[in-house]
Amino acid sequence: MKTPVNTSTYAQDTMRGGGVRAPVEEVEDGLPEGPRTWAIIALALGVIMSALDTAIANTALPAMAAQLHATPADSVWIVNAYQLAMVATLLPVAALGETIGYRRIYLTGMVVFTLASLECALSFSLPALIVGRLFQGLGAAMLMGVNTALLRTVYPAKLHGRGFGNNALMVAIGFALGPSLASVILAASSWEWLFGINVLPGVIAFFLARKALPYNKPASHKVDLVAALFNVGAFSMAVLALGDAAHQVPLPKLLPEVLIALALFALLLWRQRGHPAPLLPVDLFRRPLFALSTLTSICTFAAQALAFVALPFYFESALGRTPVETGFLMTPWPVLVGVMAPVAGRLSDRYAPGLLGGIGLMILSAGLVTLLRMPLAPTAVEIGWRMALCGIGFGFFQAPNIKAIMGSAPPNRSGSASGMVATARLIGQSTGAALVAFCLTVSGQHGSWYAVAIAAAFAAVASVASFSRLAVG
């Protein structure tokens, strides 16, 4: 049934001439089917571009380092700058979306991401490229920080699970295409086109989103800029400290980073006292379903990152596979995630997310255990079905978990909940990558085996956390 649209609300829209107040459409329960399709396409383009850019940069890092005459240690900042900017700014931009509109944040993010992609493509040195990647990360944070909140307004409530499932499919497509697309671009041209390919889709996505995305009623509270600065500093220092700890840097360097991060988090919590909508959403964490769903997400993405970073080392170092073969061996996981995500999304509209997520994460943990128990010289088929099993489990978790996080937050806190969806994913991925680095540093060639074992443990913990939601949800 199509829900009538309320056009009585007015909002400030800086995308229209000079900030003139103009009548806007505020959606009550999703868009009608036709406009909904265009809005979904606009959101899908942003998600795919963000995911694709992460996967492309990771894959092409050695080639970029060689062409820029950069050391491996310095070139890592091409990836780190993007991740740091995203982690540090996700919660502030998501909270800002609650007050000035998710649509406006998304449009601004698309502009920033597209212009930063152009700057990266035109970069002539490593420092210039790193600056471009910082702004790309900021743009991606704006896109991903309000993406889930916008999905909540685009789809009617009865179809939220389907919407989150389709969104998970877009993320899977971006990550699955990344390595192959990077290889094709580098074979045909230079690394600059890894970023230049974003420009035209970014322009198209901006104008499509400007036309199709709905408005939300702005919240009455304001964003605390001082708290936002504390948030940026705290998360930045925490990620830096995590990476340094994984590489076993000397304690005199690591300890100040940890202390500064803890101090900034303490200042953030102190500053937020009494705020009706705290930037770090401690009010939402008082809801057991929200807290357990966030914990489930962090543990699951840590498991995924552990496996995705460690397995290529195992395939190439222990099994002697080529990089091209390794890419194909990794492919069943994201492909099956893409297949299962829409299915799980539809099921989550009928069954409890805690049940679906718990089952999926049991499958993921079992799949990781089967990877640990492979023969000494496994065939491609023996590796492939194990990777596919992991993909099925991961795909079965994602959409129901997002629905649980968003459904446990009140509508006026959708921005903060959406920001936590992306923040939990990045915290998990950063933790997983750091643990892989630690395992490889401590255990050498056996480190990849230990990393996958830790991944299986994380997935098992996530499964327990997911099933626990049945008692509170």
VEXDREN-2710 file (C-alpha; in Angstrom, 1 decimal):
% VEXDREN-2710
k/r/px/py/pz
1/MET/0.0/0.0/0.0
2/LYS/1.4/3.4/-0.9
3/THR/1.6/5.8/2.0
4/PRO/0.6/9.4/1.4
5/VAL/3.4/11.9/1.5
6/ASN/3.3/14.8/4.0
7/THR/4.3/18.1/2.2
8/SER/3.5/20.4/5.0
9/THR/6.9/20.4/6.5
10/TYR/9.5/23.0/5.5
11/ALA/13.3/22.6/5.7
12/GLN/16.4/24.5/4.8
13/ASP/18.0/23.1/1.7
14/THR/21.3/24.5/0.7
15/MET/21.3/22.6/-2.5
16/ARG/18.6/25.0/-3.7
17/GLY/19.3/28.5/-4.7
18/GLY/21.0/30.4/-1.9
19/GLY/19.6/28.6/1.0
20/VAL/16.0/29.8/0.3
21/ARG/13.4/28.0/2.4
22/ALA/11.4/25.9/0.1
23/PRO/8.6/23.3/0.6
24/VAL/10.0/19.8/0.8
25/GLU/8.6/16.3/1.1
26/GLU/9.0/14.5/4.3
27/VAL/8.4/10.8/4.0
28/GLU/6.0/9.2/6.6
29/ASP/6.6/5.5/5.8
30/GLY/8.8/4.9/2.8
31/LEU/8.6/6.2/-0.8
32/PRO/6.1/5.0/-3.4
33/GLU/7.5/2.2/-5.5
34/GLY/8.6/4.3/-8.5
35/PRO/10.4/7.0/-6.7
36/ARG/11.8/4.4/-4.3
37/THR/13.6/2.6/-7.2
38/TRP/15.5/5.8/-8.1
39/ALA/16.4/6.5/-4.5
40/ILE/17.7/2.9/-4.1
41/ILE/19.9/3.3/-7.2
42/ALA/21.3/6.6/-5.9
43/LEU/22.2/5.0/-2.6
44/ALA/23.6/1.9/-4.2
45/LEU/26.0/4.0/-6.3
46/GLY/27.4/5.6/-3.2
47/VAL/27.8/2.3/-1.4
48/ILE/29.4/0.6/-4.3
49/MET/31.8/3.4/-4.9
50/SER/32.9/3.5/-1.2
51/ALA/33.4/-0.3/-1.0
52/LEU/35.0/-0.5/-4.4
53/ASP/37.5/2.2/-3.6
54/THR/38.6/0.4/-0.4
55/ALA/39.1/-2.9/-2.3
56/ILE/40.9/-1.3/-5.2
57/ALA/43.4/0.6/-3.1
58/ASN/44.2/-2.5/-1.0
59/THR/44.8/-4.5/-4.1
60/ALA/46.9/-1.9/-6.0
61/LEU/49.0/-0.7/-3.1
62/PRO/52.3/-2.4/-4.3
63/ALA/51.9/-0.9/-7.8
64/MET/51.1/2.6/-6.5
65/ALA/54.1/2.4/-4.1
66/ALA/56.4/1.4/-7.0
67/GLN/55.2/4.1/-9.4
68/LEU/55.4/6.8/-6.7
69/HIS/58.9/5.6/-5.5
70/ALA/57.6/5.1/-2.0
71/THR/58.7/2.6/0.6
72/PRO/56.2/-0.1/1.6
73/ALA/55.9/1.5/5.1
74/ASP/55.1/4.9/3.7
75/SER/52.7/3.6/1.1
76/VAL/50.6/2.0/3.7
77/TRP/49.3/5.5/4.5
78/ILE/47.4/5.4/1.2
79/VAL/45.1/2.9/2.9
80/ASN/45.5/4.2/6.5
81/ALA/44.5/7.8/5.6
82/TYR/41.2/6.7/4.1
83/GLN/40.4/4.4/7.0
84/LEU/41.4/6.9/9.7
85/ALA/39.3/9.7/8.1
86/MET/36.3/7.4/7.9
87/VAL/36.5/6.0/11.5
88/ALA/37.2/9.4/13.0
89/THR/34.3/11.3/11.3
90/LEU/31.5/8.7/10.9
91/LEU/29.7/9.5/14.2
92/PRO/29.9/13.3/13.9
93/VAL/28.6/13.4/10.3
94/ALA/25.9/10.9/11.2
95/ALA/24.8/13.0/14.1
96/LEU/24.9/16.1/11.9
97/GLY/22.5/14.3/9.6
98/GLU/19.9/14.1/12.3
99/THR/19.9/17.9/12.7
100/ILE/20.3/19.2/9.1
101/GLY/19.0/16.2/7.2
102/TYR/20.5/12.9/6.0
103/ARG/19.9/13.9/2.4
104/ARG/22.1/17.0/2.7
105/ILE/24.9/15.0/4.3
106/TYR/24.7/12.4/1.6
107/LEU/24.8/15.0/-1.2
108/THR/27.7/16.8/0.4
109/GLY/29.5/13.5/0.8
110/MET/29.1/12.7/-2.9
111/VAL/30.6/16.0/-3.8
112/VAL/33.6/15.6/-1.4
113/PHE/34.2/12.0/-2.5
114/THR/34.1/12.9/-6.2
115/LEU/36.3/15.9/-6.0
116/ALA/38.8/14.0/-3.8
117/SER/38.8/11.2/-6.3
118/LEU/39.8/13.7/-9.0
119/GLU/42.5/15.1/-6.7
120/CYS/43.9/11.6/-6.1
121/ALA/43.9/10.9/-9.9
122/LEU/45.9/14.1/-10.5
123/SER/48.3/13.6/-7.6
124/PHE/52.0/13.8/-8.5
125/SER/53.5/12.7/-5.2
126/LEU/52.7/10.4/-2.2
127/PRO/51.9/13.3/0.2
128/ALA/49.4/14.8/-2.4
129/LEU/47.8/11.4/-2.8
130/ILE/47.5/10.9/1.0
131/VAL/45.8/14.3/1.4
132/GLY/43.3/13.2/-1.4
133/ARG/42.7/9.9/0.4
134/LEU/41.9/11.8/3.6
135/PHE/39.2/13.8/1.9
136/GLN/38.0/10.7/0.1
137/GLY/37.6/9.0/3.5
138/LEU/35.7/12.1/4.8
139/GLY/33.4/11.9/1.8
140/ALA/32.9/8.1/2.2
141/ALA/32.1/8.7/5.9
142/MET/29.3/11.1/4.9
143/LEU/28.0/8.5/2.4
144/MET/28.1/5.5/4.7
145/GLY/27.3/7.3/7.9
146/VAL/23.7/8.2/6.8
147/ASN/23.2/5.5/4.2
148/THR/21.3/3.1/6.6
149/ALA/19.2/6.0/8.0
150/LEU/18.2/7.0/4.4
151/LEU/17.3/3.4/3.7
152/ARG/15.0/3.5/6.7
153/THR/13.1/6.5/5.2
154/VAL/13.2/5.1/1.6
155/TYR/11.6/1.7/2.4
156/PRO/8.4/1.2/4.3
157/ALA/8.8/-0.4/7.7
158/LYS/7.5/-3.8/6.5
159/LEU/10.3/-3.9/3.9
160/HIS/13.3/-2.7/6.0
161/GLY/14.9/-6.2/6.1
162/ARG/14.7/-6.4/2.3
163/GLY/16.2/-3.0/2.0
164/PHE/19.1/-3.7/4.3
165/GLY/19.7/-7.0/2.4
166/ASN/19.9/-5.3/-0.9
167/ASN/22.3/-2.8/0.6
168/ALA/24.5/-5.6/1.8
169/LEU/24.4/-7.0/-1.7
170/MET/25.8/-3.7/-3.0
171/VAL/28.6/-3.7/-0.5
172/ALA/29.5/-7.3/-1.5
173/ILE/29.5/-6.4/-5.2
174/GLY/31.9/-3.5/-4.5
175/PHE/34.3/-5.7/-2.6
176/ALA/34.0/-8.5/-5.1
177/LEU/34.7/-6.3/-8.1
178/GLY/37.6/-4.4/-6.5
179/PRO/40.5/-6.8/-7.0
180/SER/39.5/-7.8/-10.5
181/LEU/38.9/-4.2/-11.6
182/ALA/42.2/-3.0/-10.1
183/SER/44.0/-5.7/-12.0
184/VAL/42.4/-4.7/-15.3
185/ILE/43.1/-1.0/-14.8
186/LEU/46.7/-1.6/-13.9
187/ALA/47.2/-3.9/-16.9
188/ALA/45.7/-1.3/-19.3
189/SER/46.8/2.0/-17.8
190/SER/48.4/3.6/-14.7
191/TRP/47.3/3.8/-11.1
192/GLU/45.7/7.3/-11.5
193/TRP/42.7/5.7/-13.2
194/LEU/42.0/3.7/-10.0
195/PHE/40.6/7.0/-8.7
196/GLY/39.7/8.7/-12.0
197/ILE/37.0/6.1/-12.7
198/ASN/35.0/7.5/-9.7
199/VAL/34.5/11.0/-11.2
200/LEU/31.8/10.3/-13.8
201/PRO/29.7/7.9/-11.6
202/GLY/30.1/10.4/-8.8
203/VAL/28.6/13.2/-10.9
204/ILE/25.7/11.0/-12.1
205/ALA/25.1/9.8/-8.5
206/PHE/24.9/13.4/-7.2
207/PHE/22.3/14.6/-9.6
208/LEU/20.3/11.4/-9.2
209/ALA/20.4/11.6/-5.4
210/ARG/19.5/15.3/-5.5
211/LYS/16.4/14.4/-7.5
212/ALA/15.4/11.1/-5.7
213/LEU/16.4/11.1/-2.0
214/PRO/13.7/12.1/0.5
215/TYR/13.9/14.6/3.4
216/ASN/13.7/13.8/7.1
217/LYS/12.3/16.0/9.8
218/PRO/15.4/17.7/11.4
219/ALA/15.9/16.9/15.1
220/SER/15.6/19.7/17.7
221/HIS/19.0/19.1/19.3
222/LYS/22.3/20.5/18.1
223/VAL/25.6/18.8/17.4
224/ASP/28.3/19.7/20.0
225/LEU/31.3/20.7/17.9
226/VAL/33.7/20.4/20.9
227/ALA/32.5/16.8/21.4
228/ALA/32.9/16.2/17.7
229/LEU/36.6/17.2/17.9
230/PHE/37.1/14.9/20.9
231/ASN/35.5/12.1/18.9
232/VAL/37.8/12.7/15.9
233/GLY/40.9/12.7/18.1
234/ALA/39.9/9.7/20.2
235/PHE/39.1/7.4/17.4
236/SER/42.2/8.5/15.4
237/MET/44.5/7.9/18.3
238/ALA/42.8/4.5/19.1
239/VAL/43.3/3.3/15.5
240/LEU/46.9/4.4/15.4
241/ALA/47.6/2.8/18.8
242/LEU/46.0/-0.5/17.6
243/GLY/48.1/-0.6/14.5
244/ASP/51.3/0.2/16.4
245/ALA/50.6/-2.4/19.0
246/ALA/50.1/-5.0/16.3
247/HIS/53.5/-4.2/14.9
248/GLN/55.1/-4.4/18.4
249/VAL/56.4/-0.8/18.5
250/PRO/58.4/0.1/21.6
251/LEU/56.4/0.9/24.7
252/PRO/57.6/4.5/25.0
253/LYS/56.0/5.3/21.7
254/LEU/52.8/3.1/22.2
255/LEU/51.9/4.2/25.7
256/PRO/51.4/7.9/24.9
257/GLU/49.1/7.0/22.1
258/VAL/47.0/4.8/24.3
259/LEU/46.9/7.4/27.1
260/ILE/45.9/10.2/24.7
261/ALA/43.1/8.0/23.2
262/LEU/41.8/7.1/26.7
263/ALA/41.9/10.7/27.8
264/LEU/40.0/11.9/24.7
265/PHE/37.4/9.3/25.2
266/ALA/37.0/10.3/28.8
267/LEU/36.6/14.0/27.8
268/LEU/34.1/13.0/25.1
269/LEU/31.9/11.1/27.7
270/TRP/32.2/14.0/30.1
271/ARG/31.3/16.5/27.5
272/GLN/28.2/14.5/26.4
273/ARG/26.7/14.3/29.9
274/GLY/23.1/15.4/29.8
275/HIS/23.0/15.8/26.0
276/PRO/19.7/14.6/24.6
277/ALA/21.5/12.9/21.7
278/PRO/25.1/12.2/22.5
279/LEU/27.6/11.9/19.7
280/LEU/28.9/8.6/21.0
281/PRO/25.5/7.1/21.4
282/VAL/25.7/5.9/25.0
283/ASP/21.9/6.4/25.3
284/LEU/21.4/3.7/22.6
285/PHE/23.9/1.4/24.2
286/ARG/21.6/1.3/27.3
287/ARG/19.2/-0.7/25.0
288/PRO/20.3/-4.3/25.3
289/LEU/19.3/-5.2/21.7
290/PHE/21.3/-2.3/20.3
291/ALA/24.3/-3.1/22.4
292/LEU/24.3/-6.8/21.6
293/SER/23.8/-6.2/17.9
294/THR/26.7/-3.8/17.8
295/LEU/28.9/-6.3/19.7
296/THR/27.8/-9.0/17.1
297/SER/28.8/-6.7/14.3
298/ILE/32.3/-5.8/15.7
299/CYS/33.1/-9.5/16.3
300/THR/31.9/-10.6/12.9
301/PHE/33.8/-8.0/10.9
302/ALA/36.9/-8.7/13.0
303/ALA/36.5/-12.4/11.9
304/GLN/36.1/-11.4/8.3
305/ALA/39.1/-9.1/8.3
306/LEU/41.3/-11.7/10.0
307/ALA/40.4/-14.2/7.3
308/PHE/40.6/-11.8/4.4
309/VAL/44.0/-10.4/5.3
310/ALA/45.5/-13.7/6.5
311/LEU/44.3/-16.2/3.8
312/PRO/46.1/-14.5/0.9
313/PHE/49.4/-14.9/2.8
314/TYR/48.6/-18.6/3.3
315/PHE/47.6/-19.2/-0.3
316/GLU/50.7/-17.6/-1.7
317/SER/53.3/-18.4/0.9
318/ALA/52.3/-21.9/2.1
319/LEU/50.5/-23.2/-1.0
320/GLY/52.5/-21.4/-3.7
321/ARG/49.5/-19.9/-5.5
322/THR/50.0/-16.9/-7.7
323/PRO/48.3/-13.6/-6.9
324/VAL/45.8/-14.2/-9.7
325/GLU/45.0/-17.6/-8.4
326/THR/44.6/-16.2/-4.9
327/GLY/42.2/-13.6/-6.2
328/PHE/40.0/-16.3/-7.7
329/LEU/40.3/-18.5/-4.5
330/MET/39.0/-15.5/-2.4
331/THR/36.1/-14.8/-4.7
332/PRO/33.5/-17.4/-3.5
333/TRP/33.2/-15.7/-0.1
334/PRO/32.0/-12.2/-1.4
335/VAL/30.0/-13.9/-4.2
336/LEU/28.0/-16.0/-1.7
337/VAL/27.6/-13.0/0.6
338/GLY/25.9/-11.2/-2.3
339/VAL/23.7/-14.2/-3.0
340/MET/22.6/-14.7/0.6
341/ALA/22.2/-11.1/1.7
342/PRO/18.9/-10.4/-0.1
343/VAL/17.6/-13.8/1.1
344/ALA/18.5/-13.1/4.7
345/GLY/17.0/-9.6/4.4
346/ARG/13.6/-10.9/3.3
347/LEU/13.7/-13.6/6.0
348/SER/14.5/-10.9/8.6
349/ASP/11.1/-9.3/7.9
350/ARG/9.5/-12.5/9.2
351/TYR/12.0/-14.0/11.7
352/ALA/14.0/-12.7/14.6
353/PRO/17.4/-11.2/13.6
354/GLY/19.0/-12.8/16.6
355/LEU/18.0/-16.3/15.3
356/LEU/19.1/-15.6/11.7
357/GLY/22.3/-14.0/12.7
358/GLY/23.2/-16.7/15.2
359/ILE/22.7/-19.4/12.6
360/GLY/24.7/-17.6/10.0
361/LEU/27.6/-17.0/12.4
362/MET/27.6/-20.6/13.4
363/ILE/28.0/-21.4/9.7
364/LEU/30.8/-18.8/9.4
365/SER/32.7/-20.2/12.4
366/ALA/32.3/-23.8/11.0
367/GLY/33.5/-22.6/7.6
368/LEU/36.6/-21.1/9.2
369/VAL/37.3/-24.3/11.1
370/THR/37.1/-26.3/7.9
371/LEU/39.8/-23.9/6.4
372/LEU/42.0/-24.7/9.3
373/ARG/41.6/-28.5/8.7
374/MET/42.3/-28.4/4.9
375/PRO/44.7/-31.0/3.5
376/LEU/48.4/-30.1/3.2
377/ALA/48.0/-29.6/-0.6
378/PRO/44.3/-28.7/-1.2
379/THR/42.8/-28.4/-4.6
380/ALA/40.9/-25.3/-5.8
381/VAL/37.6/-27.1/-5.2
382/GLU/38.6/-28.0/-1.7
383/ILE/39.4/-24.4/-0.9
384/GLY/36.4/-23.0/-2.9
385/TRP/33.6/-24.8/-1.1
386/ARG/35.1/-23.8/2.3
387/MET/35.2/-20.2/1.3
388/ALA/31.7/-20.4/-0.1
389/LEU/30.5/-21.8/3.3
390/CYS/32.0/-18.8/5.0
391/GLY/30.3/-16.5/2.6
392/ILE/26.9/-18.1/3.2
393/GLY/27.3/-17.7/6.9
394/PHE/28.5/-14.1/6.7
395/GLY/25.7/-13.2/4.2
396/PHE/23.1/-14.7/6.5
397/PHE/24.2/-12.4/9.4
398/GLN/24.5/-8.9/7.8
399/ALA/21.1/-7.7/6.8
400/PRO/19.3/-9.1/9.9
401/ASN/21.9/-7.5/12.2
402/ILE/21.5/-4.1/10.5
403/LYS/17.8/-4.3/10.9
404/ALA/18.2/-5.1/14.6
405/ILE/20.5/-2.1/15.2
406/MET/18.2/0.3/13.3
407/GLY/15.0/-1.1/14.7
408/SER/16.2/-0.8/18.3
409/ALA/16.8/2.9/17.9
410/PRO/14.0/5.5/17.9
411/PRO/13.4/7.2/14.5
412/ASN/14.8/10.5/15.7
413/ARG/18.1/8.7/16.5
414/SER/18.4/7.0/13.1
415/GLY/21.5/9.0/12.2
416/SER/23.5/7.9/15.2
417/ALA/22.3/4.3/14.8
418/SER/23.4/4.5/11.1
419/GLY/26.7/5.9/12.1
420/MET/27.2/3.0/14.6
421/VAL/26.5/0.5/11.8
422/ALA/29.4/1.8/9.8
423/THR/31.6/2.5/12.9
424/ALA/31.2/-1.0/14.2
425/ARG/32.2/-2.5/10.9
426/LEU/35.3/-0.4/10.7
427/ILE/36.3/-1.1/14.3
428/GLY/35.9/-4.8/13.6
429/GLN/37.9/-4.6/10.4
430/SER/40.7/-2.5/12.0
431/THR/40.9/-4.9/14.9
432/GLY/41.1/-7.9/12.6
433/ALA/43.8/-6.4/10.4
434/ALA/45.8/-5.5/13.5
435/LEU/45.6/-9.0/14.9
436/VAL/46.8/-10.5/11.6
437/ALA/49.8/-8.2/11.7
438/PHE/50.5/-9.3/15.3
439/CYS/50.2/-13.0/14.3
440/LEU/52.5/-12.6/11.4
441/THR/55.0/-10.6/13.4
442/VAL/55.1/-13.1/16.3
443/SER/54.6/-16.4/14.4
444/GLY/56.1/-15.8/11.0
445/GLN/54.8/-18.1/8.3
446/HIS/52.5/-19.9/10.8
447/GLY/50.8/-16.6/11.7
448/SER/48.1/-16.9/9.0
449/TRP/46.9/-20.2/10.5
450/TYR/46.7/-18.6/14.0
451/ALA/44.8/-15.6/12.5
452/VAL/42.2/-17.8/10.9
453/ALA/41.8/-19.7/14.2
454/ILE/41.2/-16.4/16.0
455/ALA/38.7/-15.5/13.3
456/ALA/36.8/-18.7/14.0
457/ALA/36.7/-17.8/17.7
458/PHE/35.5/-14.3/17.0
459/ALA/32.7/-15.7/14.8
460/ALA/31.7/-18.1/17.6
461/VAL/31.5/-15.3/20.1
462/ALA/29.4/-13.3/17.7
463/SER/27.1/-16.2/17.3
464/VAL/26.6/-16.4/21.1
465/ALA/26.0/-12.6/21.2
466/SER/23.4/-12.9/18.4
467/PHE/21.5/-15.7/20.0
468/SER/21.5/-13.7/23.3
469/ARG/19.3/-11.1/21.5
470/LEU/16.4/-13.6/21.6
471/ALA/16.2/-13.1/25.3
472/VAL/16.0/-9.3/25.1
473/GLY/14.4/-8.5/21.7
END
